[in-house]
Amino acid sequence: MTNANTANAGTATTPIKNKWEELQETVAIARQLTELENAKSKQARQNAGLPELPDYIFVPAVSKKVVTKTNVLVRIPGANAKYLKEVGQHRIIAFSDFDKKSLSKIRVPAHYRHGDFPRKVGEKTLPFVWRHFFVDPEFLGKDIVADVTISTKRNLLTGETEILIDIIQVKSNQAIEVSSTLRMGADPTGSPDEVIIPGYEKCIRIEPIRPRLVLV
């Protein structure tokens, strides 16, 4: 009996998939798993008599944290800033790491988003940098103390890289001493804590300032 995977002299005829085909298959499987997770979540909440949550959205990208720092002084754009947008609560599913061997479910609270450093993608203009502000509305246009995480995010299908900055407001009944601030569009110095902005000869970093107390 002839094996379906062999030919005359036992030479394999099954084509070897290239990395792009393997990636497409991996993404397709992840999309299917996302659909199954949404169906399972809806059924479970219906059975429990709970209101539905937003569907999970699959994000074909991998992220890597580059810089994380607590108690950073950050200026929040004003409510009328041109590129500031209010984003509702949503849920995403994304690869846990660059090996693409596992998926993570992430619930993202409502927040504000601001795009910076534009680039042309086809006929669209999109930012290289996304700042996500998890703050109360009354702090728009003000300085706050925040925990800051700067990450790079690479789209697996297009290969494009973006920079994500998560800015989470610190709340306290007491004044907090700050000794650093978030700097956007700085000239690079070669520090490992700097994140170079693609397409620009500029970087993002958290740099030291003279220590001071800030009421939050």
C-alpha positions, -999 to +999 in steps of 0.1 A: +000+000+000+014+034-010+017+059+019-002+092+010+029+111+021+055+093+001+062+087-036+082+061-056+115+061-037+100+071-004+105+108-012+081+130+008+055+148-013+039+168+014+050+204+008+069+220+036+051+251+048+070+283+049+070+306+080+044+329+065+020+300+059+026+287+094+019+321+108-013+324+089-024+291+102-016+301+138-035+333+134-065+315+119-065+290+148-064+319+173-094+336+156-113+303+159-104+300+195-116+336+201-150+328+185-153+297+207-144+317+238-171+343+229-197+316+224-188+300+257-188+333+276-222+343+263-237+309+272-223+310+307-236+344+314-270+336+300-272+305+322-263+326+352-287+354+343-259+379+339-257+407+313-235+401+283-200+415+281-184+428+249-170+401+227-133+393+228-114+408+199-085+389+186-054+411+181-028+395+158+002+410+175+028+404+202+038+430+228+069+434+249+073+456+279+104+478+277+101+502+306+080+502+337+081+528+364+059+539+393+051+574+405+059+592+373+047+628+367+026+629+335+007+657+318-027+645+305-041+661+273-071+684+277-106+672+270-106+691+237-073+677+225-076+669+187-065+633+190-079+624+224-106+597+222-127+581+249-125+542+246-152+520+262-145+489+282-135+460+259-119+426+259-091+412+238-073+380+232-036+382+222-005+360+220+012+358+254+047+360+240+068+360+208+067+322+206+029+324+199+024+292+219-003+305+243-030+331+243-040+356+270-074+370+278-073+407+288-101+429+300-094+465+293-112+491+314-127+523+299-100+549+293-088+577+271-065+572+241-042+597+223-023+591+191+012+607+186+038+608+158+018+602+126+027+579+097+011+571+064-005+537+060-019+536+025-044+565+023-047+566+061-027+586+087-021+565+118+001+572+149+033+553+158+026+559+194-006+553+214-009+567+249-036+551+270-047+571+300-065+553+328-076+585+347-107+601+361-123+627+337-116+656+361-079+651+356-079+658+319-056+687+311-037+683+344-005+668+358-010+635+376+011+609+393+010+576+374+024+542+370+038+540+334+045+511+312+061+515+278+057+485+254+064+477+218+037+460+198+044+442+165+017+432+141+023+397+130+006+401+097+021+434+086+053+434+105+047+470+116+057+481+151+039+505+174+047+519+208+021+516+236+022+537+267-001+527+296-006+555+321-025+544+352-034+571+377-021+567+412-045+576+440-036+583+475-048+603+506-013+617+509+011+637+488+035+615+467+071+624+460+079+622+423+114+623+408+107+614+372+086+624+343+074+610+309+092+627+280+079+624+245+100+631+214+133+635+232+167+633+215+182+598+220+212+594+243+217+556+239+202+547+272+186+512+274+155+528+289+148+548+258+123+536+232+131+548+197+101+560+177+100+543+143+104+567+114+116+595+137+150+604+151+134+608+185+126+586+215+104+582+245+118+579+279+112+584+316+137+609+328+147+622+362+135+656+376+141+674+408+121+655+435+089+672+446+057+664+465+024+662+444-011+660+458-031+633+441 
